[in-house]
C-alpha cells in the first residue's frame, strides 16, 4: 500500500497562506541552502517550470503522483500553466472545472477519498503527494499517512489552516527534523494508527 504524504509549507502558527491562500511571503526563505535540500531530497516537489529554470533533471525520490485542490491548481492556471507538475501524474480535486485544461491532468469531481484510496492501492515503489490545500487535506485527513511540514519563520495570526477539518485529535510520530540557518525547519511525521 502506498502512502499519502501531505507535503506542505506553513507559518510558525500553522497557516499555509493568508485567508485567500496566498503564501508568497514565505518565498524569501527559499535561500541556497534550503533550495539545495529541496532539489536534492524532494526534487519532484519542485514545479515543472521551477525544474526547467533551475536545470533540475533528478528522478523522483518519493512521489510519482500529485493530488491538489483547485485553489492550489489555480495559482498555476492564473499564470498560464496547465500542468504544473508534468513530471508526475497529476490529479486536481475540483467541481468548478468540468473539462481539464491539460490532457495529462485528471480532474476528480466526486468521491475524492475513493479515488485517493485507488491511487494508494496501486503497485508502485513511490508514494502519492498531497500538495494542498486546506479543504482537501481536511477531506483526506483519515487517508494521510505522513506529514512533511516546511515551517517558515513567520507568524500569520490568521489565514488558511493546514487542515480544513473539524476538531478531532489525530496522533503522528516525529520521524525526522531538519533545521536550516535561515530559521526554516522541516519535520517529517508518520501516522500512528
C-alpha positions as a Markdown table, in Angstrom:
| # | Residue | x | y | z |
|---|---|---|---|---|
| 1 | Unk | 0.0 | 0.0 | 0.0 |
| 2 | Unk | 1.4 | 3.4 | -1.0 |
| 3 | Unk | 1.4 | 6.3 | 1.4 |
| 4 | Unk | -0.4 | 9.6 | 1.0 |
| 5 | Unk | 2.0 | 12.3 | 2.2 |
| 6 | Unk | 0.8 | 15.8 | 2.9 |
| 7 | Unk | 4.0 | 17.8 | 2.0 |
| 8 | Unk | 3.2 | 21.4 | 2.8 |
| 9 | Unk | 4.6 | 24.8 | 3.7 |
| 10 | Unk | 3.3 | 26.7 | 6.7 |
| 11 | Unk | 3.9 | 29.6 | 9.1 |
| 12 | Unk | 5.0 | 29.0 | 12.7 |
| 13 | Unk | 1.4 | 29.3 | 13.7 |
| 14 | Unk | 0.2 | 26.6 | 11.3 |
| 15 | Unk | -1.2 | 28.6 | 8.3 |
| 16 | Unk | -0.5 | 27.6 | 4.8 |
| 17 | Unk | -1.4 | 31.0 | 3.4 |
| 18 | Unk | -3.3 | 34.2 | 4.1 |
| 19 | Unk | -7.2 | 34.0 | 4.2 |
| 20 | Unk | -7.2 | 33.7 | 0.4 |
| 21 | Unk | -4.3 | 31.1 | 0.4 |
| 22 | Unk | -1.5 | 33.4 | -0.7 |
| 23 | Unk | 1.8 | 32.2 | 0.8 |
| 24 | Unk | 4.2 | 34.3 | -1.3 |
| 25 | Unk | 5.6 | 35.9 | 1.8 |
| 26 | Unk | 7.3 | 32.6 | 2.6 |
| 27 | Unk | 9.3 | 32.6 | -0.7 |
| 28 | Unk | 12.0 | 34.8 | 0.7 |
| 29 | Unk | 13.2 | 32.0 | 2.9 |
| 30 | Unk | 14.0 | 29.7 | -0.1 |
| 31 | Unk | 17.7 | 30.5 | 0.0 |
| 32 | Unk | 20.6 | 28.5 | -1.5 |
| 33 | Unk | 20.9 | 26.1 | 1.5 |
| 34 | Unk | 17.1 | 25.3 | 1.6 |
| 35 | Unk | 16.8 | 25.1 | -2.1 |
| 36 | Unk | 19.7 | 22.6 | -2.2 |
| 37 | Unk | 17.7 | 20.5 | 0.3 |
| 38 | Unk | 14.5 | 20.6 | -1.7 |
| 39 | Unk | 16.1 | 19.9 | -5.0 |
| 40 | Unk | 18.2 | 17.0 | -3.5 |
| 41 | Unk | 15.8 | 15.4 | -1.1 |
| 42 | Unk | 12.4 | 16.2 | -2.7 |
| 43 | Unk | 13.1 | 17.1 | -6.4 |
| 44 | Unk | 9.7 | 16.1 | -7.5 |
| 45 | Unk | 8.0 | 18.7 | -5.4 |
| 46 | Unk | 9.6 | 21.5 | -7.5 |
| 47 | Unk | 7.2 | 22.6 | -10.2 |
| 48 | Unk | 8.0 | 21.7 | -13.8 |
| 49 | Unk | 8.7 | 25.4 | -14.5 |
| 50 | Unk | 11.0 | 25.6 | -11.5 |
| 51 | Unk | 12.8 | 22.4 | -12.6 |
| 52 | Unk | 13.4 | 23.9 | -16.0 |
| 53 | Unk | 14.6 | 27.2 | -14.6 |
| 54 | Unk | 16.9 | 25.5 | -12.1 |
| 55 | Unk | 18.1 | 22.8 | -14.5 |
| 56 | Unk | 16.8 | 20.0 | -12.3 |
| 57 | Unk | 16.7 | 16.7 | -14.1 |
| 58 | Unk | 16.6 | 14.5 | -11.0 |
| 59 | Unk | 14.5 | 11.3 | -10.8 |
| 60 | Unk | 11.6 | 11.3 | -8.3 |
| 61 | Unk | 12.7 | 10.0 | -4.9 |
| 62 | Unk | 9.4 | 9.9 | -3.0 |
| 63 | Unk | 6.3 | 10.5 | -5.2 |
| 64 | Unk | 5.1 | 9.7 | -8.7 |
| 65 | Unk | 1.6 | 11.2 | -8.2 |
| 66 | Unk | 0.4 | 14.5 | -7.0 |
| 67 | Unk | -3.1 | 15.4 | -5.8 |
| 68 | Unk | -4.1 | 19.1 | -5.3 |
| 69 | Unk | -7.1 | 21.2 | -4.8 |
| 70 | Unk | -8.4 | 23.8 | -7.2 |
| 71 | Unk | -7.1 | 26.6 | -5.0 |
| 72 | Unk | -3.5 | 25.3 | -5.4 |
| 73 | Unk | -4.0 | 24.5 | -9.1 |
| 74 | Unk | -5.5 | 27.9 | -9.7 |
| 75 | Unk | -2.1 | 29.5 | -8.9 |
| 76 | Unk | -0.6 | 27.8 | -11.9 |
| 77 | Unk | -3.6 | 28.4 | -14.2 |
| 78 | Unk | -3.5 | 32.1 | -13.4 |
| 79 | Unk | -0.1 | 32.4 | -14.9 |
| 80 | Unk | -1.0 | 30.2 | -17.9 |
| 81 | Unk | 0.5 | 26.9 | -16.6 |
| 82 | Unk | -2.0 | 24.0 | -17.1 |
| 83 | Unk | 0.4 | 21.2 | -16.0 |
| 84 | Unk | 2.4 | 22.5 | -13.1 |
| 85 | Unk | 3.9 | 19.1 | -12.1 |
| 86 | Unk | 4.1 | 17.5 | -15.6 |
| 87 | Unk | 6.9 | 15.2 | -14.4 |
| 88 | Unk | 4.3 | 13.5 | -12.1 |
| 89 | Unk | 0.8 | 12.0 | -12.6 |
| 90 | Unk | -1.4 | 15.0 | -11.8 |
| 91 | Unk | -4.9 | 15.0 | -10.2 |
| 92 | Unk | -6.9 | 18.1 | -9.3 |
| 93 | Unk | -9.9 | 17.8 | -7.0 |
| 94 | Unk | -12.5 | 20.3 | -8.3 |
| 95 | Unk | -16.1 | 20.7 | -9.0 |
| 96 | Unk | -15.7 | 24.1 | -10.7 |
| 97 | Unk | -13.8 | 22.7 | -13.8 |
| 98 | Unk | -15.8 | 20.3 | -16.0 |
| 99 | Unk | -13.0 | 19.7 | -18.5 |
| 100 | Unk | -9.3 | 19.5 | -17.8 |
| 101 | Unk | -7.2 | 22.3 | -19.3 |
| 102 | Unk | -4.4 | 19.7 | -20.0 |
| 103 | Unk | -4.7 | 16.2 | -21.3 |
| 104 | Unk | -2.4 | 14.8 | -18.6 |
| 105 | Unk | -4.2 | 16.4 | -15.6 |
| 106 | Unk | -7.1 | 14.3 | -14.4 |
| 107 | Unk | -9.9 | 16.1 | -12.6 |
| 108 | Unk | -11.6 | 14.5 | -9.6 |
| 109 | Unk | -15.1 | 15.9 | -9.2 |
| 110 | Unk | -16.7 | 13.3 | -6.9 |
| 111 | Unk | -15.5 | 10.7 | -4.3 |
| 112 | Unk | -12.1 | 12.2 | -3.7 |
| 113 | Unk | -11.5 | 9.8 | -0.8 |
| 114 | Unk | -12.3 | 6.8 | -3.0 |
| 115 | Unk | -10.1 | 8.0 | -5.8 |
| 116 | Unk | -7.2 | 8.5 | -3.4 |
| 117 | Unk | -7.7 | 5.1 | -2.0 |
| 118 | Unk | -7.4 | 3.7 | -5.5 |
| 119 | Unk | -4.2 | 5.6 | -6.1 |
| 120 | Unk | -2.8 | 4.3 | -2.8 |
| 121 | Unk | -3.6 | 0.8 | -3.7 |
| 122 | Unk | -1.7 | 0.9 | -7.0 |
| 123 | Unk | 1.5 | -1.1 | -7.3 |
| 124 | Unk | 4.4 | 1.4 | -7.3 |
| 125 | Unk | 7.5 | 1.9 | -5.2 |
| 126 | Unk | 6.7 | 5.6 | -5.0 |
| 127 | Unk | 4.0 | 7.3 | -2.9 |
| 128 | Unk | 1.3 | 9.9 | -3.5 |
| 129 | Unk | 1.9 | 13.6 | -2.7 |
| 130 | Unk | -0.9 | 15.7 | -1.4 |
| 131 | Unk | 0.2 | 19.2 | -2.5 |
| 132 | Unk | -2.7 | 21.2 | -1.0 |
| 133 | Unk | -4.9 | 22.8 | 0.0 |
| 134 | Unk | -6.7 | 23.1 | 3.3 |
| 135 | Unk | -10.1 | 21.8 | 2.3 |
| 136 | Unk | -8.9 | 18.7 | 0.5 |
| 137 | Unk | -6.5 | 18.0 | 3.3 |
| 138 | Unk | -9.5 | 18.1 | 5.6 |
| 139 | Unk | -11.4 | 15.7 | 3.4 |
| 140 | Unk | -8.4 | 13.3 | 3.2 |
| 141 | Unk | -7.2 | 13.6 | 6.8 |
| 142 | Unk | -8.0 | 9.9 | 7.5 |
| 143 | Unk | -6.1 | 8.8 | 4.4 |
| 144 | Unk | -2.9 | 10.8 | 5.3 |
| 145 | Unk | -0.1 | 8.5 | 6.3 |
| 146 | Unk | 2.7 | 11.0 | 6.5 |
| 147 | Unk | 3.2 | 14.8 | 7.0 |
| 148 | Unk | 6.3 | 16.7 | 5.7 |
| 149 | Unk | 5.9 | 20.2 | 7.1 |
| 150 | Unk | 8.2 | 23.0 | 5.9 |
| 151 | Unk | 7.8 | 25.6 | 8.6 |
| 152 | Unk | 8.9 | 29.2 | 7.7 |
| 153 | Unk | 9.8 | 31.7 | 10.5 |
| 154 | Unk | 6.7 | 33.8 | 10.1 |
| 155 | Unk | 3.6 | 34.3 | 12.2 |
| 156 | Unk | 0.4 | 35.0 | 10.2 |
| 157 | Unk | -2.0 | 35.5 | 13.1 |
| 158 | Unk | -4.8 | 34.2 | 10.9 |
| 159 | Unk | -5.2 | 32.7 | 7.5 |
| 160 | Unk | -5.8 | 29.3 | 5.8 |
| 161 | Unk | -5.1 | 26.5 | 8.2 |
| 162 | Unk | -3.2 | 23.3 | 7.3 |
| 163 | Unk | -6.4 | 21.3 | 7.6 |
| 164 | Unk | -9.9 | 22.5 | 6.9 |
| 165 | Unk | -11.5 | 19.9 | 9.2 |
| 166 | Unk | -13.4 | 19.8 | 12.4 |
| 167 | Unk | -11.8 | 19.2 | 15.8 |
| 168 | Unk | -10.6 | 15.6 | 16.4 |
| 169 | Unk | -7.2 | 14.8 | 17.7 |
| 170 | Unk | -5.1 | 12.5 | 15.5 |
| 171 | Unk | -1.7 | 11.3 | 16.5 |
| 172 | Unk | 1.5 | 11.4 | 14.5 |
| 173 | Unk | 5.0 | 10.4 | 15.4 |
| 174 | Unk | 8.0 | 12.6 | 14.7 |
| 175 | Unk | 10.4 | 10.7 | 12.4 |
| 176 | Unk | 12.8 | 13.5 | 11.3 |
| 177 | Unk | 13.7 | 17.1 | 12.0 |
| 178 | Unk | 15.9 | 19.3 | 9.8 |
| 179 | Unk | 16.8 | 22.9 | 10.8 |
| 180 | Unk | 18.2 | 25.4 | 8.4 |
| 181 | Unk | 20.4 | 28.5 | 9.1 |
| 182 | Unk | 17.6 | 30.9 | 7.9 |
| 183 | Unk | 15.2 | 29.7 | 10.6 |
| 184 | Unk | 13.2 | 27.2 | 8.4 |
| 185 | Unk | 12.7 | 23.8 | 9.8 |
| 186 | Unk | 11.3 | 20.7 | 8.1 |
| 187 | Unk | 9.5 | 18.0 | 10.2 |
| 188 | Unk | 8.5 | 14.6 | 8.9 |
| 189 | Unk | 5.8 | 12.7 | 10.9 |
| 190 | Unk | 4.3 | 9.3 | 10.4 |
| 191 | Unk | 0.7 | 8.5 | 11.3 |
| 192 | Unk | 0.1 | 6.5 | 14.5 |
| 193 | Unk | -2.7 | 4.1 | 13.7 |
